[in-house]
């Protein structure tokens, strides 16, 4: 099986869609990624671990 890392753009899209109230399943379908990938990304980068750029996207 071939695995690809999320791009920076995809990471921003995930956080923007989540902030807009989209469910993980909807985000996964939109980005053509598995729901587990979306779940791991959101879990991995919660709270104080969010990068400055990701926090900036969430504030918009």
N, CA and C atoms as a LAMMPS dump frame, in Angstrom:
ITEM: TIMESTEP
0
ITEM: NUMBER OF ATOMS
180
ITEM: BOX BOUNDS ff ff ff
-5.0000000000000000e+02 5.0000000000000000e+02
-5.0000000000000000e+02 5.0000000000000000e+02
-5.0000000000000000e+02 5.0000000000000000e+02
ITEM: ATOMS id mol type element x y z
1 1 1 N 0.841 -1.18 0
2 1 2 C 0 0 0
3 1 3 C 0.885 1.242 0
4 2 1 N 0.444 2.255 -0.69
5 2 2 C 1.209 3.488 -0.832
6 2 3 C 0.646 4.566 0.092
7 3 1 N 1.489 5.159 0.91
8 3 2 C 1.052 6.194 1.852
9 3 3 C 1.664 7.534 1.475
10 4 1 N 0.868 8.579 1.581
11 4 2 C 1.334 9.931 1.306
12 4 3 C 1.056 10.809 2.512
13 5 1 N 2.019 11.632 2.851
14 5 2 C 1.816 12.557 3.957
15 5 3 C 0.852 13.653 3.544
16 6 1 N 0.175 14.205 4.545
17 6 2 C -0.683 15.352 4.278
18 6 3 C 0.18 16.545 3.881
19 7 1 N -0.315 17.307 2.936
20 7 2 C 0.39 18.534 2.569
21 7 3 C 0.026 19.637 3.555
22 8 1 N 0.794 20.687 3.542
23 8 2 C 0.496 21.829 4.412
24 8 3 C -0.886 22.396 4.086
25 9 1 N -1.193 22.455 2.808
26 9 2 C -2.498 22.962 2.376
27 9 3 C -3.627 22.084 2.909
28 10 1 N -3.447 20.763 2.846
29 10 2 C -4.472 19.859 3.368
30 10 3 C -4.654 20.054 4.863
31 11 1 N -3.557 20.262 5.575
32 11 2 C -3.652 20.485 7.015
33 11 3 C -4.469 21.746 7.313
34 12 1 N -4.219 22.808 6.58
35 12 2 C -4.991 24.044 6.766
36 12 3 C -6.462 23.806 6.44
37 13 1 N -6.718 23.065 5.372
38 13 2 C -8.098 22.786 4.985
39 13 3 C -8.818 21.987 6.067
40 14 1 N -8.132 21.016 6.646
41 14 2 C -8.733 20.213 7.71
42 14 3 C -9.164 21.107 8.864
43 15 1 N -8.273 21.982 9.306
44 15 2 C -8.601 22.847 10.447
45 15 3 C -9.686 23.856 10.1
46 16 1 N -9.666 24.378 8.883
47 16 2 C -10.695 25.331 8.482
48 16 3 C -12.064 24.656 8.401
49 17 1 N -12.103 23.456 7.827
50 17 2 C -13.375 22.74 7.721
51 17 3 C -13.89 22.321 9.092
52 18 1 N -12.996 21.898 9.959
53 18 2 C -13.401 21.509 11.315
54 18 3 C -13.97 22.711 12.056
55 19 1 N -13.315 23.848 11.895
56 19 2 C -13.801 25.068 12.542
57 19 3 C -15.183 25.458 12.014
58 20 1 N -15.418 25.16 10.742
59 20 2 C -16.704 25.479 10.12
60 20 3 C -17.792 24.481 10.509
61 21 1 N -17.43 23.489 11.342
62 21 2 C -18.427 22.557 11.836
63 21 3 C -18.577 21.281 11.03
64 22 1 N -17.691 21.068 10.079
65 22 2 C -17.757 19.85 9.272
66 22 3 C -17.326 18.644 10.087
67 23 1 N -17.956 17.508 9.86
68 23 2 C -17.592 16.26 10.536
69 23 3 C -16.348 15.662 9.888
70 24 1 N -15.652 14.833 10.64
71 24 2 C -14.429 14.21 10.131
72 24 3 C -14.688 13.419 8.854
73 25 1 N -15.806 12.728 8.793
74 25 2 C -16.158 11.945 7.604
75 25 3 C -16.302 12.85 6.379
76 26 1 N -16.948 13.997 6.553
77 26 2 C -17.121 14.937 5.447
78 26 3 C -15.779 15.486 4.977
79 27 1 N -14.921 15.799 5.925
80 27 2 C -13.587 16.312 5.59
81 27 3 C -12.808 15.254 4.818
82 28 1 N -12.883 14.013 5.285
83 28 2 C -12.168 12.916 4.633
84 28 3 C -12.623 12.742 3.183
85 29 1 N -13.924 12.775 2.965
86 29 2 C -14.455 12.626 1.609
87 29 3 C -13.984 13.784 0.733
88 30 1 N -14.072 14.991 1.247
89 30 2 C -13.671 16.19 0.5
90 30 3 C -12.202 16.132 0.069
91 31 1 N -11.344 15.634 0.974
92 31 2 C -9.906 15.598 0.687
93 31 3 C -9.442 14.258 0.124
94 32 1 N -10.384 13.333 -0.062
95 32 2 C -10.053 12.004 -0.555
96 32 3 C -9.006 11.32 0.329
97 33 1 N -9.244 11.395 1.635
98 33 2 C -8.382 10.774 2.652
99 33 3 C -9.242 9.902 3.544
100 34 1 N -8.613 9.01 4.279
101 34 2 C -9.381 8.163 5.196
102 34 3 C -9.79 8.962 6.428
103 35 1 N -10.877 8.53 7.048
104 35 2 C -11.328 9.211 8.262
105 35 3 C -10.291 9.073 9.375
106 36 1 N -9.562 7.959 9.384
107 36 2 C -8.535 7.782 10.425
108 36 3 C -7.394 8.78 10.242
109 37 1 N -7.069 9.124 9.008
110 37 2 C -6.032 10.133 8.749
111 37 3 C -6.462 11.481 9.316
112 38 1 N -7.714 11.836 9.079
113 38 2 C -8.241 13.111 9.576
114 38 3 C -8.257 13.101 11.104
115 39 1 N -8.719 12.008 11.682
116 39 2 C -8.776 11.879 13.13
117 39 3 C -7.391 12.013 13.759
118 40 1 N -6.415 11.33 13.178
119 40 2 C -5.047 11.404 13.716
120 40 3 C -4.492 12.825 13.61
121 41 1 N -4.755 13.479 12.498
122 41 2 C -4.255 14.848 12.325
123 41 3 C -4.854 15.776 13.372
124 42 1 N -6.138 15.663 13.603
125 42 2 C -6.784 16.527 14.584
126 42 3 C -6.311 16.207 16.004
127 43 1 N -6.115 14.943 16.297
128 43 2 C -5.635 14.54 17.627
129 43 3 C -4.195 14.963 17.855
130 44 1 N -3.389 14.817 16.838
131 44 2 C -1.959 15.091 16.94
132 44 3 C -1.671 16.575 17.169
133 45 1 N -2.506 17.42 16.652
134 45 2 C -2.211 18.85 16.674
135 45 3 C -3.263 19.664 17.409
136 46 1 N -3.649 19.204 18.584
137 46 2 C -4.632 19.922 19.384
138 46 3 C -3.979 20.921 20.326
139 47 1 N -4.8 21.831 20.803
140 47 2 C -4.411 22.744 21.88
141 47 3 C -3.138 23.51 21.631
142 48 1 N -2.247 23.497 22.608
143 48 2 C -1.044 24.319 22.546
144 48 3 C -0.049 23.834 21.506
145 49 1 N -0.272 22.656 20.955
146 49 2 C 0.65 22.14 19.966
147 49 3 C 0.37 22.67 18.566
148 50 1 N -0.746 23.357 18.392
149 50 2 C -1.036 23.896 17.075
150 50 3 C 0.047 24.886 16.655
151 51 1 N 0.432 24.762 15.429
152 51 2 C 1.424 25.699 14.911
153 51 3 C 0.783 27.075 14.786
154 52 1 N 1.605 28.083 14.795
155 52 2 C 1.135 29.464 14.704
156 52 3 C 0.239 29.661 13.482
157 53 1 N 0.624 29.101 12.347
158 53 2 C -0.145 29.27 11.118
159 53 3 C -1.515 28.603 11.225
160 54 1 N -1.564 27.434 11.882
161 54 2 C -2.837 26.738 12.032
162 54 3 C -3.77 27.516 12.951
163 55 1 N -3.228 28.095 14.011
164 55 2 C -4.058 28.916 14.898
165 55 3 C -4.593 30.117 14.139
166 56 1 N -3.782 30.68 13.266
167 56 2 C -4.193 31.829 12.482
168 56 3 C -5.368 31.463 11.571
169 57 1 N -5.319 30.3 10.944
170 57 2 C -6.396 29.842 10.088
171 57 3 C -7.673 29.654 10.897
172 58 1 N -7.548 29.093 12.082
173 58 2 C -8.72 28.845 12.911
174 58 3 C -9.397 30.137 13.366
175 59 1 N -8.633 31.211 13.497
176 59 2 C -9.207 32.489 13.948
177 59 3 C -9.975 33.193 12.843
178 60 1 N -9.764 32.841 11.609
179 60 2 C -10.404 33.551 10.489
180 60 3 C -11.877 33.274 10.416
